Amino acid sequence: MKTTLVKAVTISMLCVSCAAHADDKECDYKRDWMSSACQRVMRVAHEGTWDLYVTGYGWHINGFDNRSELNPWSWGGGAGKHWTDANGNEDILFAFAFSDSHHNFEPIGGYARQWYTKPVLGGLQAGGGFFVGFTARSDIAHYLPLPLALPIGSIRYRSTSVMATIIPHIPGLNDGNVAFFWGRYEF
């Protein structure tokens, strides 16, 4: 498990440092949406603050014939950066790795956008949004990078969040739906 955590932290540091060294002129695209997306990523890399991630649980909801043989404890971790806008919403760059359903190493990384409710009870908020990025699994083309676009939700109290996504059943690719949970601490 220590090796997985070290790999996740190393991957996340490399991804964030590569983005941080990129020049803003690299965001000059002919399409406005591409320039805007690039500028968001560069702002997180240059002006964002660091996050620590700890993964923990993958709930295999349905469609799995061998659910008792699957690993629900998705231990791992990683790091990232986030930038908060004037409305309290976030752009996030992240990379982490964890033990997948078959006890194999699985890295994941990318960009996320979350919108938050107004804080109540001294800092409690609900958030929702999406992330896009890449993962790689040993059981799908032996670690060929796979693109992802998934919803995310979170419950945050001040600097600590519990986050989740749902990985839907895709015929021919996976056996059922999985709810995946992880924690984040914002520095």
PAROVEX-681587 format. One record per residue (C-alpha): residue number from 1; x, y, z; residue in three letters. Coordinates in steps of 0.02 Angstrom, whole numbers. Example, Ala and Ser with C-alpha at 12.3 -4.5 7.8 and 13.67 -1.06 7.14 Angstrom:
REM residues 2
+-----+--------+--------+--------+---------+
| num |     px |     py |     pz | residuo |
+-----+--------+--------+--------+---------+
|   1 |    615 |   -225 |    390 |     Ala |
|   2 |    684 |    -53 |    357 |     Ser |
+-----+--------+--------+--------+---------+
//
This chain:
REM residues 187
+-----+--------+--------+--------+---------+
| num |     px |     py |     pz | residuo |
+-----+--------+--------+--------+---------+
|   1 |      0 |      0 |      0 |     Met |
|   2 |    145 |    119 |     35 |     Lys |
|   3 |    205 |     93 |   -144 |     Thr |
|   4 |     33 |    142 |   -211 |     Thr |
|   5 |     29 |    301 |   -106 |     Leu |
|   6 |    206 |    348 |   -160 |     Val |
|   7 |    160 |    321 |   -344 |     Lys |
|   8 |      2 |    425 |   -325 |     Ala |
|   9 |     92 |    570 |   -244 |     Val |
|  10 |    231 |    563 |   -375 |     Thr |
|  11 |    106 |    560 |   -519 |     Ile |
|  12 |      7 |    706 |   -446 |     Ser |
|  13 |    164 |    810 |   -417 |     Met |
|  14 |    220 |    782 |   -596 |     Leu |
|  15 |     50 |    826 |   -670 |     Cys |
|  16 |     31 |    984 |   -568 |     Val |
|  17 |    211 |   1040 |   -596 |     Ser |
|  18 |    196 |   1014 |   -785 |     Cys |
|  19 |     39 |   1120 |   -787 |     Ala |
|  20 |    122 |   1252 |   -678 |     Ala |
|  21 |    268 |   1271 |   -799 |     His |
|  22 |    156 |   1291 |   -951 |     Ala |
|  23 |    147 |   1467 |  -1021 |     Asp |
|  24 |    -21 |   1558 |  -1027 |     Asp |
|  25 |     12 |   1589 |  -1213 |     Lys |
|  26 |    -17 |   1404 |  -1237 |     Glu |
|  27 |   -202 |   1440 |  -1203 |     Cys |
|  28 |   -222 |   1539 |  -1364 |     Asp |
|  29 |   -340 |   1425 |  -1461 |     Tyr |
|  30 |   -455 |   1465 |  -1607 |     Lys |
|  31 |   -603 |   1400 |  -1508 |     Arg |
|  32 |   -659 |   1506 |  -1359 |     Asp |
|  33 |   -712 |   1356 |  -1254 |     Trp |
|  34 |   -539 |   1276 |  -1272 |     Met |
|  35 |   -452 |   1438 |  -1221 |     Ser |
|  36 |   -569 |   1456 |  -1073 |     Ser |
|  37 |   -539 |   1276 |  -1016 |     Ala |
|  38 |   -351 |   1296 |  -1035 |     Cys |
|  39 |   -353 |   1459 |   -936 |     Gln |
|  40 |   -450 |   1375 |   -794 |     Arg |
|  41 |   -321 |   1235 |   -783 |     Val |
|  42 |   -176 |   1359 |   -788 |     Met |
|  43 |   -256 |   1466 |   -652 |     Arg |
|  44 |   -271 |   1313 |   -537 |     Val |
|  45 |    -90 |   1263 |   -574 |     Ala |
|  46 |    -19 |   1438 |   -545 |     His |
|  47 |   -134 |   1511 |   -410 |     Glu |
|  48 |   -214 |   1360 |   -328 |     Gly |
|  49 |   -181 |   1289 |   -156 |     Thr |
|  50 |   -134 |   1109 |   -118 |     Trp |
|  51 |   -249 |    965 |    -72 |     Asp |
|  52 |   -218 |    793 |      2 |     Leu |
|  53 |   -329 |    647 |    -52 |     Tyr |
|  54 |   -363 |    482 |     38 |     Val |
|  55 |   -468 |    351 |    -51 |     Thr |
|  56 |   -567 |    226 |     48 |     Gly |
|  57 |   -720 |    136 |    -16 |     Tyr |
|  58 |   -798 |     69 |   -176 |     Gly |
|  59 |   -978 |      9 |   -156 |     Trp |
|  60 |  -1019 |   -123 |   -289 |     His |
|  61 |  -1204 |    -85 |   -303 |     Ile |
|  62 |  -1276 |   -212 |   -425 |     Asn |
|  63 |  -1239 |   -322 |   -575 |     Gly |
|  64 |  -1092 |   -412 |   -497 |     Phe |
|  65 |  -1105 |   -602 |   -488 |     Asp |
|  66 |   -950 |   -614 |   -379 |     Asn |
|  67 |   -978 |   -463 |   -265 |     Arg |
|  68 |   -909 |   -555 |   -112 |     Ser |
|  69 |   -743 |   -580 |   -203 |     Glu |
|  70 |   -723 |   -396 |   -248 |     Leu |
|  71 |   -619 |   -273 |   -148 |     Asn |
|  72 |   -728 |   -136 |    -72 |     Pro |
|  73 |   -582 |    -56 |     21 |     Trp |
|  74 |   -503 |     57 |   -109 |     Ser |
|  75 |   -358 |    117 |     -3 |     Trp |
|  76 |   -240 |    242 |    -82 |     Gly |
|  77 |   -209 |    427 |    -97 |     Gly |
|  78 |   -135 |    570 |   -192 |     Gly |
|  79 |   -127 |    758 |   -208 |     Ala |
|  80 |   -194 |    902 |   -309 |     Gly |
|  81 |   -229 |   1087 |   -313 |     Lys |
|  82 |   -388 |   1190 |   -310 |     His |
|  83 |   -435 |   1370 |   -349 |     Trp |
|  84 |   -591 |   1450 |   -275 |     Thr |
|  85 |   -686 |   1584 |   -372 |     Asp |
|  86 |   -779 |   1735 |   -300 |     Ala |
|  87 |   -938 |   1630 |   -279 |     Asn |
|  88 |   -850 |   1494 |   -178 |     Gly |
|  89 |   -849 |   1366 |   -320 |     Asn |
|  90 |   -693 |   1269 |   -366 |     Glu |
|  91 |   -584 |   1213 |   -510 |     Asp |
|  92 |   -478 |   1063 |   -458 |     Ile |
|  93 |   -327 |    970 |   -530 |     Leu |
|  94 |   -296 |    802 |   -449 |     Phe |
|  95 |   -205 |    636 |   -462 |     Ala |
|  96 |   -218 |    487 |   -348 |     Phe |
|  97 |   -203 |    299 |   -352 |     Ala |
|  98 |   -290 |    162 |   -257 |     Phe |
|  99 |   -320 |    -25 |   -244 |     Ser |
| 100 |   -459 |    -66 |   -368 |     Asp |
| 101 |   -598 |   -197 |   -356 |     Ser |
| 102 |   -474 |   -336 |   -397 |     His |
| 103 |   -335 |   -274 |   -278 |     His |
| 104 |   -236 |   -200 |   -424 |     Asn |
| 105 |   -155 |    -28 |   -435 |     Phe |
| 106 |   -267 |    101 |   -522 |     Glu |
| 107 |   -210 |    281 |   -554 |     Pro |
| 108 |   -331 |    421 |   -595 |     Ile |
| 109 |   -307 |    605 |   -631 |     Gly |
| 110 |   -387 |    753 |   -712 |     Gly |
| 111 |   -488 |    913 |   -691 |     Tyr |
| 112 |   -646 |    939 |   -589 |     Ala |
| 113 |   -770 |   1081 |   -570 |     Arg |
| 114 |   -882 |   1094 |   -416 |     Gln |
| 115 |  -1020 |   1214 |   -369 |     Trp |
| 116 |  -1060 |   1233 |   -183 |     Tyr |
| 117 |  -1207 |   1288 |    -78 |     Thr |
| 118 |  -1190 |   1433 |     43 |     Lys |
| 119 |  -1108 |   1378 |    207 |     Pro |
| 120 |  -1220 |   1335 |    355 |     Val |
| 121 |  -1180 |   1283 |    534 |     Leu |
| 122 |  -1009 |   1364 |    533 |     Gly |
| 123 |   -947 |   1297 |    366 |     Gly |
| 124 |  -1050 |   1146 |    311 |     Leu |
| 125 |  -1080 |   1141 |    123 |     Gln |
| 126 |  -1144 |   1023 |    -11 |     Ala |
| 127 |  -1061 |   1021 |   -181 |     Gly |
| 128 |  -1090 |    947 |   -351 |     Gly |
| 129 |  -1009 |    948 |   -520 |     Gly |
| 130 |   -907 |    842 |   -638 |     Phe |
| 131 |   -733 |    781 |   -673 |     Phe |
| 132 |   -644 |    735 |   -833 |     Val |
| 133 |   -480 |    644 |   -842 |     Gly |
| 134 |   -397 |    476 |   -867 |     Phe |
| 135 |   -380 |    313 |   -775 |     Thr |
| 136 |   -294 |    148 |   -816 |     Ala |
| 137 |   -337 |    -27 |   -758 |     Arg |
| 138 |   -248 |   -193 |   -770 |     Ser |
| 139 |   -408 |   -283 |   -826 |     Asp |
| 140 |   -449 |   -160 |   -967 |     Ile |
| 141 |   -316 |   -166 |  -1105 |     Ala |
| 142 |   -179 |   -191 |   -974 |     His |
| 143 |   -164 |     -9 |   -915 |     Tyr |
| 144 |   -206 |     77 |  -1079 |     Leu |
| 145 |   -262 |    254 |  -1024 |     Pro |
| 146 |   -451 |    271 |  -1026 |     Leu |
| 147 |   -540 |    440 |  -1034 |     Pro |
| 148 |   -671 |    475 |   -901 |     Leu |
| 149 |   -811 |    601 |   -878 |     Ala |
| 150 |   -910 |    572 |   -718 |     Leu |
| 151 |  -1019 |    668 |   -596 |     Pro |
| 152 |   -954 |    709 |   -423 |     Ile |
| 153 |  -1037 |    760 |   -262 |     Gly |
| 154 |   -967 |    812 |    -95 |     Ser |
| 155 |  -1004 |    862 |     83 |     Ile |
| 156 |   -877 |    988 |    149 |     Arg |
| 157 |   -847 |   1058 |    322 |     Tyr |
| 158 |   -721 |   1199 |    311 |     Arg |
| 159 |   -564 |   1117 |    238 |     Ser |
| 160 |   -617 |    934 |    245 |     Thr |
| 161 |   -728 |    849 |    116 |     Ser |
| 162 |   -802 |    678 |     84 |     Val |
| 163 |   -822 |    660 |   -104 |     Met |
| 164 |   -905 |    529 |   -214 |     Ala |
| 165 |   -943 |    479 |   -392 |     Thr |
| 166 |  -1047 |    346 |   -475 |     Ile |
| 167 |   -966 |    236 |   -606 |     Ile |
| 168 |  -1109 |    171 |   -713 |     Pro |
| 169 |  -1124 |     -1 |   -789 |     His |
| 170 |  -1059 |      2 |   -968 |     Ile |
| 171 |  -1100 |   -161 |  -1060 |     Pro |
| 172 |   -943 |   -250 |  -1117 |     Gly |
| 173 |   -831 |   -145 |  -1004 |     Leu |
| 174 |   -887 |   -173 |   -824 |     Asn |
| 175 |  -1011 |   -283 |   -732 |     Asp |
| 176 |  -1113 |   -159 |   -631 |     Gly |
| 177 |  -1130 |     10 |   -548 |     Asn |
| 178 |  -1000 |     67 |   -420 |     Val |
| 179 |  -1010 |    213 |   -298 |     Ala |
| 180 |   -832 |    270 |   -259 |     Phe |
| 181 |   -791 |    376 |   -104 |     Phe |
| 182 |   -635 |    474 |    -55 |     Trp |
| 183 |   -584 |    614 |     63 |     Gly |
| 184 |   -497 |    779 |     31 |     Arg |
| 185 |   -407 |    899 |    146 |     Tyr |
| 186 |   -376 |   1076 |     81 |     Glu |
| 187 |   -217 |   1162 |    141 |     Phe |
+-----+--------+--------+--------+---------+
//
